[in-house]
Amino acid sequence: MHEAAARTGVSVRTLRRRIAAGQLRAYRSGPRIIRLDPKDVDGLLVPMVTVTTAGHFARR
């Protein structure tokens, strides 16, 4: 889970909260080991819609 936290720039605690909220799927591999699918972790990162200086919406 530490690798997933580093990959996304969020804390392990945040990942655990996302798992508890049902926003991130996790897999148990023993009583203490939690595994995450990198695709699911990447799915947490969504592009932001920003407003350009001209006042038009642009997607980055």
HTML snippet that shows the backbone in 3Dmol.js (N, CA, C, O; Angstrom):
<script src="https://3Dmol.org/build/3Dmol-min.js"></script>
<div id="view" style="width:600px;height:400px;position:relative"></div>
<script>
const pdb = `
ATOM      1  N   MET A   1       0.823  -1.181   0.000  1.00  0.00           N
ATOM      2  CA  MET A   1       0.000   0.000   0.000  1.00  0.00           C
ATOM      3  C   MET A   1       0.876   1.257   0.000  1.00  0.00           C
ATOM      4  O   MET A   1       0.454   2.309  -0.479  1.00  0.00           O
ATOM      5  N   HIS A   2       2.076   1.146   0.529  1.00  0.00           N
ATOM      6  CA  HIS A   2       2.974   2.299   0.539  1.00  0.00           C
ATOM      7  C   HIS A   2       3.351   2.713  -0.878  1.00  0.00           C
ATOM      8  O   HIS A   2       3.504   3.902  -1.159  1.00  0.00           O
ATOM      9  N   GLU A   3       3.502   1.740  -1.769  1.00  0.00           N
ATOM     10  CA  GLU A   3       3.814   2.059  -3.161  1.00  0.00           C
ATOM     11  C   GLU A   3       2.661   2.805  -3.814  1.00  0.00           C
ATOM     12  O   GLU A   3       2.882   3.744  -4.579  1.00  0.00           O
ATOM     13  N   ALA A   4       1.432   2.395  -3.517  1.00  0.00           N
ATOM     14  CA  ALA A   4       0.249   3.056  -4.073  1.00  0.00           C
ATOM     15  C   ALA A   4       0.150   4.489  -3.556  1.00  0.00           C
ATOM     16  O   ALA A   4      -0.218   5.399  -4.299  1.00  0.00           O
ATOM     17  N   ALA A   5       0.478   4.685  -2.285  1.00  0.00           N
ATOM     18  CA  ALA A   5       0.452   6.034  -1.716  1.00  0.00           C
ATOM     19  C   ALA A   5       1.486   6.924  -2.402  1.00  0.00           C
ATOM     20  O   ALA A   5       1.196   8.074  -2.731  1.00  0.00           O
ATOM     21  N   ALA A   6       2.680   6.399  -2.616  1.00  0.00           N
ATOM     22  CA  ALA A   6       3.720   7.171  -3.287  1.00  0.00           C
ATOM     23  C   ALA A   6       3.336   7.447  -4.737  1.00  0.00           C
ATOM     24  O   ALA A   6       3.607   8.527  -5.260  1.00  0.00           O
ATOM     25  N   ARG A   7       2.707   6.473  -5.381  1.00  0.00           N
ATOM     26  CA  ARG A   7       2.315   6.607  -6.791  1.00  0.00           C
ATOM     27  C   ARG A   7       1.298   7.727  -6.981  1.00  0.00           C
ATOM     28  O   ARG A   7       1.348   8.454  -7.974  1.00  0.00           O
ATOM     29  N   THR A   8       0.379   7.866  -6.034  1.00  0.00           N
ATOM     30  CA  THR A   8      -0.683   8.859  -6.170  1.00  0.00           C
ATOM     31  C   THR A   8      -0.415  10.152  -5.425  1.00  0.00           C
ATOM     32  O   THR A   8      -1.090  11.154  -5.656  1.00  0.00           O
ATOM     33  N   GLY A   9       0.564  10.138  -4.534  1.00  0.00           N
ATOM     34  CA  GLY A   9       0.867  11.333  -3.772  1.00  0.00           C
ATOM     35  C   GLY A   9      -0.086  11.569  -2.613  1.00  0.00           C
ATOM     36  O   GLY A   9      -0.209  12.692  -2.124  1.00  0.00           O
ATOM     37  N   VAL A  10      -0.759  10.517  -2.175  1.00  0.00           N
ATOM     38  CA  VAL A  10      -1.645  10.617  -1.012  1.00  0.00           C
ATOM     39  C   VAL A  10      -1.106   9.704   0.082  1.00  0.00           C
ATOM     40  O   VAL A  10      -0.231   8.874  -0.165  1.00  0.00           O
ATOM     41  N   SER A  11      -1.628   9.864   1.276  1.00  0.00           N
ATOM     42  CA  SER A  11      -1.139   9.057   2.386  1.00  0.00           C
ATOM     43  C   SER A  11      -1.798   7.677   2.402  1.00  0.00           C
ATOM     44  O   SER A  11      -2.840   7.461   1.784  1.00  0.00           O
ATOM     45  N   VAL A  12      -1.171   6.763   3.113  1.00  0.00           N
ATOM     46  CA  VAL A  12      -1.743   5.426   3.302  1.00  0.00           C
ATOM     47  C   VAL A  12      -3.087   5.554   4.012  1.00  0.00           C
ATOM     48  O   VAL A  12      -4.033   4.822   3.719  1.00  0.00           O
ATOM     49  N   ARG A  13      -3.152   6.481   4.936  1.00  0.00           N
ATOM     50  CA  ARG A  13      -4.408   6.708   5.668  1.00  0.00           C
ATOM     51  C   ARG A  13      -5.546   7.106   4.719  1.00  0.00           C
ATOM     52  O   ARG A  13      -6.677   6.646   4.875  1.00  0.00           O
ATOM     53  N   THR A  14      -5.241   7.955   3.745  1.00  0.00           N
ATOM     54  CA  THR A  14      -6.253   8.349   2.762  1.00  0.00           C
ATOM     55  C   THR A  14      -6.696   7.149   1.934  1.00  0.00           C
ATOM     56  O   THR A  14      -7.884   6.985   1.656  1.00  0.00           O
ATOM     57  N   LEU A  15      -5.744   6.313   1.543  1.00  0.00           N
ATOM     58  CA  LEU A  15      -6.100   5.108   0.787  1.00  0.00           C
ATOM     59  C   LEU A  15      -7.000   4.204   1.620  1.00  0.00           C
ATOM     60  O   LEU A  15      -7.971   3.649   1.107  1.00  0.00           O
ATOM     61  N   ARG A  16      -6.685   4.056   2.886  1.00  0.00           N
ATOM     62  CA  ARG A  16      -7.527   3.230   3.772  1.00  0.00           C
ATOM     63  C   ARG A  16      -8.935   3.811   3.892  1.00  0.00           C
ATOM     64  O   ARG A  16      -9.914   3.066   3.931  1.00  0.00           O
ATOM     65  N   ARG A  17      -9.038   5.148   3.952  1.00  0.00           N
ATOM     66  CA  ARG A  17     -10.362   5.776   4.001  1.00  0.00           C
ATOM     67  C   ARG A  17     -11.136   5.523   2.707  1.00  0.00           C
ATOM     68  O   ARG A  17     -12.341   5.273   2.746  1.00  0.00           O
ATOM     69  N   ARG A  18     -10.458   5.586   1.573  1.00  0.00           N
ATOM     70  CA  ARG A  18     -11.110   5.315   0.283  1.00  0.00           C
ATOM     71  C   ARG A  18     -11.578   3.865   0.211  1.00  0.00           C
ATOM     72  O   ARG A  18     -12.649   3.589  -0.330  1.00  0.00           O
ATOM     73  N   ILE A  19     -10.796   2.945   0.745  1.00  0.00           N
ATOM     74  CA  ILE A  19     -11.181   1.534   0.783  1.00  0.00           C
ATOM     75  C   ILE A  19     -12.428   1.370   1.654  1.00  0.00           C
ATOM     76  O   ILE A  19     -13.383   0.702   1.259  1.00  0.00           O
ATOM     77  N   ALA A  20     -12.414   1.981   2.835  1.00  0.00           N
ATOM     78  CA  ALA A  20     -13.544   1.879   3.761  1.00  0.00           C
ATOM     79  C   ALA A  20     -14.818   2.486   3.177  1.00  0.00           C
ATOM     80  O   ALA A  20     -15.919   2.010   3.454  1.00  0.00           O
ATOM     81  N   ALA A  21     -14.670   3.536   2.368  1.00  0.00           N
ATOM     82  CA  ALA A  21     -15.821   4.206   1.760  1.00  0.00           C
ATOM     83  C   ALA A  21     -16.320   3.487   0.510  1.00  0.00           C
ATOM     84  O   ALA A  21     -17.350   3.856  -0.054  1.00  0.00           O
ATOM     85  N   GLY A  22     -15.589   2.459   0.079  1.00  0.00           N
ATOM     86  CA  GLY A  22     -15.990   1.730  -1.117  1.00  0.00           C
ATOM     87  C   GLY A  22     -15.545   2.387  -2.412  1.00  0.00           C
ATOM     88  O   GLY A  22     -16.009   2.002  -3.485  1.00  0.00           O
ATOM     89  N   GLN A  23     -14.662   3.364  -2.337  1.00  0.00           N
ATOM     90  CA  GLN A  23     -14.174   4.061  -3.518  1.00  0.00           C
ATOM     91  C   GLN A  23     -12.960   3.387  -4.143  1.00  0.00           C
ATOM     92  O   GLN A  23     -12.575   3.711  -5.266  1.00  0.00           O
ATOM     93  N   LEU A  24     -12.363   2.460  -3.422  1.00  0.00           N
ATOM     94  CA  LEU A  24     -11.169   1.765  -3.892  1.00  0.00           C
ATOM     95  C   LEU A  24     -11.265   0.305  -3.490  1.00  0.00           C
ATOM     96  O   LEU A  24     -11.475  -0.016  -2.320  1.00  0.00           O
ATOM     97  N   ARG A  25     -11.110  -0.571  -4.462  1.00  0.00           N
ATOM     98  CA  ARG A  25     -11.182  -2.008  -4.198  1.00  0.00           C
ATOM     99  C   ARG A  25      -9.839  -2.500  -3.681  1.00  0.00           C
ATOM    100  O   ARG A  25      -8.789  -2.165  -4.230  1.00  0.00           O
ATOM    101  N   ALA A  26      -9.884  -3.297  -2.624  1.00  0.00           N
ATOM    102  CA  ALA A  26      -8.674  -3.857  -2.023  1.00  0.00           C
ATOM    103  C   ALA A  26      -8.843  -5.363  -1.871  1.00  0.00           C
ATOM    104  O   ALA A  26      -9.961  -5.874  -1.794  1.00  0.00           O
ATOM    105  N   TYR A  27      -7.726  -6.056  -1.832  1.00  0.00           N
ATOM    106  CA  TYR A  27      -7.714  -7.514  -1.727  1.00  0.00           C
ATOM    107  C   TYR A  27      -6.846  -7.913  -0.550  1.00  0.00           C
ATOM    108  O   TYR A  27      -5.744  -7.389  -0.379  1.00  0.00           O
ATOM    109  N   ARG A  28      -7.331  -8.826   0.254  1.00  0.00           N
ATOM    110  CA  ARG A  28      -6.545  -9.340   1.386  1.00  0.00           C
ATOM    111  C   ARG A  28      -5.709 -10.515   0.911  1.00  0.00           C
ATOM    112  O   ARG A  28      -6.181 -11.380   0.174  1.00  0.00           O
ATOM    113  N   SER A  29      -4.466 -10.527   1.346  1.00  0.00           N
ATOM    114  CA  SER A  29      -3.553 -11.624   1.067  1.00  0.00           C
ATOM    115  C   SER A  29      -2.944 -12.032   2.410  1.00  0.00           C
ATOM    116  O   SER A  29      -1.760 -11.812   2.668  1.00  0.00           O
ATOM    117  N   GLY A  30      -3.775 -12.624   3.246  1.00  0.00           N
ATOM    118  CA  GLY A  30      -3.358 -12.952   4.606  1.00  0.00           C
ATOM    119  C   GLY A  30      -4.018 -11.989   5.574  1.00  0.00           C
ATOM    120  O   GLY A  30      -4.728 -11.071   5.164  1.00  0.00           O
ATOM    121  N   PRO A  31      -3.781 -12.201   6.852  1.00  0.00           N
ATOM    122  CA  PRO A  31      -4.475 -11.387   7.856  1.00  0.00           C
ATOM    123  C   PRO A  31      -4.032  -9.920   7.905  1.00  0.00           C
ATOM    124  O   PRO A  31      -4.795  -9.060   8.344  1.00  0.00           O
ATOM    125  N   ARG A  32      -2.811  -9.631   7.461  1.00  0.00           N
ATOM    126  CA  ARG A  32      -2.300  -8.258   7.586  1.00  0.00           C
ATOM    127  C   ARG A  32      -1.918  -7.611   6.265  1.00  0.00           C
ATOM    128  O   ARG A  32      -1.577  -6.429   6.240  1.00  0.00           O
ATOM    129  N   ILE A  33      -1.967  -8.349   5.179  1.00  0.00           N
ATOM    130  CA  ILE A  33      -1.505  -7.831   3.897  1.00  0.00           C
ATOM    131  C   ILE A  33      -2.696  -7.399   3.048  1.00  0.00           C
ATOM    132  O   ILE A  33      -3.624  -8.173   2.813  1.00  0.00           O
ATOM    133  N   ILE A  34      -2.649  -6.147   2.591  1.00  0.00           N
ATOM    134  CA  ILE A  34      -3.683  -5.618   1.708  1.00  0.00           C
ATOM    135  C   ILE A  34      -3.035  -5.304   0.374  1.00  0.00           C
ATOM    136  O   ILE A  34      -2.002  -4.637   0.317  1.00  0.00           O
ATOM    137  N   ARG A  35      -3.641  -5.784  -0.694  1.00  0.00           N
ATOM    138  CA  ARG A  35      -3.131  -5.542  -2.042  1.00  0.00           C
ATOM    139  C   ARG A  35      -4.116  -4.654  -2.802  1.00  0.00           C
ATOM    140  O   ARG A  35      -5.329  -4.748  -2.618  1.00  0.00           O
ATOM    141  N   LEU A  36      -3.565  -3.790  -3.660  1.00  0.00           N
ATOM    142  CA  LEU A  36      -4.369  -2.920  -4.499  1.00  0.00           C
ATOM    143  C   LEU A  36      -3.987  -3.142  -5.945  1.00  0.00           C
ATOM    144  O   LEU A  36      -2.816  -3.359  -6.254  1.00  0.00           O
ATOM    145  N   ASP A  37      -4.966  -3.089  -6.836  1.00  0.00           N
ATOM    146  CA  ASP A  37      -4.697  -3.186  -8.264  1.00  0.00           C
ATOM    147  C   ASP A  37      -4.234  -1.806  -8.742  1.00  0.00           C
ATOM    148  O   ASP A  37      -4.924  -0.817  -8.492  1.00  0.00           O
ATOM    149  N   PRO A  38      -3.085  -1.713  -9.422  1.00  0.00           N
ATOM    150  CA  PRO A  38      -2.609  -0.403  -9.888  1.00  0.00           C
ATOM    151  C   PRO A  38      -3.633   0.330 -10.761  1.00  0.00           C
ATOM    152  O   PRO A  38      -3.697   1.559 -10.731  1.00  0.00           O
ATOM    153  N   LYS A  39      -4.425  -0.400 -11.528  1.00  0.00           N
ATOM    154  CA  LYS A  39      -5.443   0.243 -12.364  1.00  0.00           C
ATOM    155  C   LYS A  39      -6.499   0.920 -11.501  1.00  0.00           C
ATOM    156  O   LYS A  39      -6.967   2.010 -11.831  1.00  0.00           O
ATOM    157  N   ASP A  40      -6.874   0.282 -10.401  1.00  0.00           N
ATOM    158  CA  ASP A  40      -7.845   0.889  -9.485  1.00  0.00           C
ATOM    159  C   ASP A  40      -7.258   2.121  -8.806  1.00  0.00           C
ATOM    160  O   ASP A  40      -7.951   3.118  -8.604  1.00  0.00           O
ATOM    161  N   VAL A  41      -5.978   2.044  -8.456  1.00  0.00           N
ATOM    162  CA  VAL A  41      -5.306   3.187  -7.828  1.00  0.00           C
ATOM    163  C   VAL A  41      -5.242   4.348  -8.821  1.00  0.00           C
ATOM    164  O   VAL A  41      -5.507   5.493  -8.454  1.00  0.00           O
ATOM    165  N   ASP A  42      -4.893   4.059 -10.072  1.00  0.00           N
ATOM    166  CA  ASP A  42      -4.839   5.102 -11.096  1.00  0.00           C
ATOM    167  C   ASP A  42      -6.216   5.704 -11.349  1.00  0.00           C
ATOM    168  O   ASP A  42      -6.329   6.869 -11.728  1.00  0.00           O
ATOM    169  N   GLY A  43      -7.269   4.904 -11.137  1.00  0.00           N
ATOM    170  CA  GLY A  43      -8.627   5.395 -11.317  1.00  0.00           C
ATOM    171  C   GLY A  43      -9.015   6.478 -10.323  1.00  0.00           C
ATOM    172  O   GLY A  43      -9.980   7.209 -10.551  1.00  0.00           O
ATOM    173  N   LEU A  44      -8.282   6.590  -9.230  1.00  0.00           N
ATOM    174  CA  LEU A  44      -8.535   7.657  -8.266  1.00  0.00           C
ATOM    175  C   LEU A  44      -8.156   9.022  -8.832  1.00  0.00           C
ATOM    176  O   LEU A  44      -8.702  10.048  -8.427  1.00  0.00           O
ATOM    177  N   LEU A  45      -7.224   9.017  -9.763  1.00  0.00           N
ATOM    178  CA  LEU A  45      -6.733  10.263 -10.336  1.00  0.00           C
ATOM    179  C   LEU A  45      -7.586  10.628 -11.550  1.00  0.00           C
ATOM    180  O   LEU A  45      -7.553   9.938 -12.569  1.00  0.00           O
ATOM    181  N   VAL A  46      -8.330  11.689 -11.440  1.00  0.00           N
ATOM    182  CA  VAL A  46      -9.185  12.134 -12.545  1.00  0.00           C
ATOM    183  C   VAL A  46      -8.756  13.530 -12.968  1.00  0.00           C
ATOM    184  O   VAL A  46      -8.365  14.345 -12.132  1.00  0.00           O
ATOM    185  N   PRO A  47      -8.830  13.808 -14.278  1.00  0.00           N
ATOM    186  CA  PRO A  47      -8.425  15.137 -14.742  1.00  0.00           C
ATOM    187  C   PRO A  47      -9.349  16.225 -14.196  1.00  0.00           C
ATOM    188  O   PRO A  47     -10.551  16.016 -14.037  1.00  0.00           O
ATOM    189  N   MET A  48      -8.778  17.359 -13.920  1.00  0.00           N
ATOM    190  CA  MET A  48      -9.560  18.495 -13.435  1.00  0.00           C
ATOM    191  C   MET A  48      -9.997  19.345 -14.615  1.00  0.00           C
ATOM    192  O   MET A  48      -9.285  19.467 -15.612  1.00  0.00           O
ATOM    193  N   VAL A  49     -11.167  19.924 -14.486  1.00  0.00           N
ATOM    194  CA  VAL A  49     -11.621  20.912 -15.453  1.00  0.00           C
ATOM    195  C   VAL A  49     -11.163  22.257 -14.935  1.00  0.00           C
ATOM    196  O   VAL A  49     -11.420  22.609 -13.784  1.00  0.00           O
ATOM    197  N   THR A  50     -10.483  23.008 -15.786  1.00  0.00           N
ATOM    198  CA  THR A  50      -9.972  24.308 -15.363  1.00  0.00           C
ATOM    199  C   THR A  50     -10.568  25.405 -16.233  1.00  0.00           C
ATOM    200  O   THR A  50     -11.044  25.149 -17.339  1.00  0.00           O
ATOM    201  N   VAL A  51     -10.536  26.596 -15.734  1.00  0.00           N
ATOM    202  CA  VAL A  51     -11.013  27.755 -16.487  1.00  0.00           C
ATOM    203  C   VAL A  51      -9.784  28.480 -17.019  1.00  0.00           C
ATOM    204  O   VAL A  51      -8.869  28.821 -16.269  1.00  0.00           O
ATOM    205  N   THR A  52      -9.782  28.706 -18.320  1.00  0.00           N
ATOM    206  CA  THR A  52      -8.656  29.427 -18.915  1.00  0.00           C
ATOM    207  C   THR A  52      -8.811  30.917 -18.631  1.00  0.00           C
ATOM    208  O   THR A  52      -9.847  31.347 -18.124  1.00  0.00           O
ATOM    209  N   THR A  53      -7.819  31.682 -18.945  1.00  0.00           N
ATOM    210  CA  THR A  53      -7.881  33.123 -18.707  1.00  0.00           C
ATOM    211  C   THR A  53      -8.930  33.794 -19.579  1.00  0.00           C
ATOM    212  O   THR A  53      -9.402  34.883 -19.251  1.00  0.00           O
ATOM    213  N   ALA A  54      -9.299  33.162 -20.681  1.00  0.00           N
ATOM    214  CA  ALA A  54     -10.325  33.729 -21.557  1.00  0.00           C
ATOM    215  C   ALA A  54     -11.728  33.452 -21.026  1.00  0.00           C
ATOM    216  O   ALA A  54     -12.708  33.961 -21.570  1.00  0.00           O
ATOM    217  N   GLY A  55     -11.831  32.645 -19.964  1.00  0.00           N
ATOM    218  CA  GLY A  55     -13.129  32.362 -19.386  1.00  0.00           C
ATOM    219  C   GLY A  55     -13.798  31.135 -19.967  1.00  0.00           C
ATOM    220  O   GLY A  55     -14.938  30.837 -19.609  1.00  0.00           O
ATOM    221  N   HIS A  56     -13.133  30.420 -20.844  1.00  0.00           N
ATOM    222  CA  HIS A  56     -13.675  29.209 -21.431  1.00  0.00           C
ATOM    223  C   HIS A  56     -13.183  28.016 -20.632  1.00  0.00           C
ATOM    224  O   HIS A  56     -12.099  28.040 -20.049  1.00  0.00           O
ATOM    225  N   PHE A  57     -13.993  26.980 -20.616  1.00  0.00           N
ATOM    226  CA  PHE A  57     -13.573  25.765 -19.925  1.00  0.00           C
ATOM    227  C   PHE A  57     -12.626  24.976 -20.813  1.00  0.00           C
ATOM    228  O   PHE A  57     -12.862  24.824 -22.011  1.00  0.00           O
ATOM    229  N   ALA A  58     -11.580  24.490 -20.229  1.00  0.00           N
ATOM    230  CA  ALA A  58     -10.616  23.679 -20.970  1.00  0.00           C
ATOM    231  C   ALA A  58     -10.326  22.432 -20.150  1.00  0.00           C
ATOM    232  O   ALA A  58     -10.219  22.488 -18.925  1.00  0.00           O
ATOM    233  N   ARG A  59     -10.203  21.341 -20.824  1.00  0.00           N
ATOM    234  CA  ARG A  59      -9.889  20.077 -20.148  1.00  0.00           C
ATOM    235  C   ARG A  59      -8.420  19.768 -20.372  1.00  0.00           C
ATOM    236  O   ARG A  59      -7.948  19.746 -21.509  1.00  0.00           O
ATOM    237  N   ARG A  60      -7.700  19.530 -19.285  1.00  0.00           N
ATOM    238  CA  ARG A  60      -6.270  19.211 -19.413  1.00  0.00           C
ATOM    239  C   ARG A  60      -6.031  17.772 -19.213  1.00  0.00           C
ATOM    240  O   ARG A  60      -4.888  17.320 -19.284  1.00  0.00           O
TER     241      ARG A  60
END
`;
const viewer = $3Dmol.createViewer("view");
viewer.addModel(pdb, "pdb");
viewer.setStyle({}, {cartoon: {color: "spectrum"}});
viewer.zoomTo();
viewer.render();
</script>
